[in-house]
């Protein structure tokens, strides 16, 4: 058990070059073409969708109207049938973020009201068991009442003193959290670096101090529930060896899944990203292992971990290389019976396998089911074989979200939410869009 301590970080430089991270890829070069027709009452976006699905524009710039009201929309949470909360990162700097209330009805312009401003890299958003909105900021988690006359006056810190981005070498500063089945809060702590190597590309010792020891360990913390709405100020390290867990979800059965944004290797087809089934006390390999059991180049000579041994917990499922999973959930809506119980996931990556929303069949515990001879899609080429496993053939809801000049940029989906009517809502942060995926009808 470790006690949270305040840190003096004033002398360390501010966040600067997030272009190195998977979630800070180059900005979109093209605008979406002006919508043609409607998708379940919303302007229809020019995105190639799977049969039976369409994409409607809730809010955001197109070639017909380039007004950008949200700078970097990330996560979504529904308050009622027509009202949503949206986090806006604002930019990769301090105190630029905001939380907005979005009112949306088919056939009417969306209405935005700013509830909170001056936030530091706000990302994760969820409605808690008490009905309040919980938000993950750069170095803390807080809650507020979005229905109050002045939501800012209701802000209350829930978890303080998470590692600040100034300690992250400009890597993985975003806070993600999930409510565990026992009420505990599970909180992502992103790795402070890509591979835990020094400036010369050499290991930082016989074992990585960023992965195996200390408060900045790359992994997931667990904060125990003490009473309704109150969590311990102490934490346990629930799982280690996880580079970036911004995709984190808890199944109704209690299963905890994590989508791993793997290493930023220059190679186009390696390493694979991952879905991990999180269990207490396990080590998932960062920075020693990649894929199912492959030693990473920087740590291979040190032999800090035998990647094929029980010391390394292998992925439940491999994902395409550089897919960059940023959110996931199990579909439980009524609009798409064919998706019931499937794991939905956004792939935010800007390379040819990114720009997709994928669905995976799961077992009763919510764990994706592997396929034999699985392949993954790539824009501009034929599907590629994983070659190793476990892997699965994903159902791609957005097979045509690649860049087409004059029509659309490549998609960069981030947040996911299932609306009360069963529609799937997502954000495209690089394009500044909020999108509603519905059954294909006018």
Buried (B, 14 or more C-beta within 10 A) or exposed (E): EEEBEEBEEEEEEEBEEBEEBBBBBEBBEBBBBEBEEBBBBBBBBBBBBBEEBBBBBBBBBBBEEEEEBBBBBBBBBBBEEBBBBBBBBBBBBBEBBBBBBBBBEBEEEBBBEEBBBEBBBBBBBBBBEEEBBBBBBBBBBBBBBBBEEEBEEBEEEBBEBBBBBBBBBBBBBBBBBBBBEEBBBBBBBBBBBBBBBEEEEEBBEEBBEBBBEEBBBBBBBBBBBEEEBEBBEEBBBBBBBBBBBBBBBBBEEEBBBBBBBBBBBEEEBBBBBBBBBBEEEBBBBBBBBBBBBBBBEBBBEBEBBEBEEEBBBBBBBBBBBBBBBBBBBBBEBEBBEEBEEBBBBBBBBBBBBBBBBBBBBBEEEBBBEBBEEBBBBBBEEEEBEBEEBBBBBBBBBBBBBBBBEEBBBBBBBBBBBBBEBBBBBBBBBBBBBBBBBBBBEE
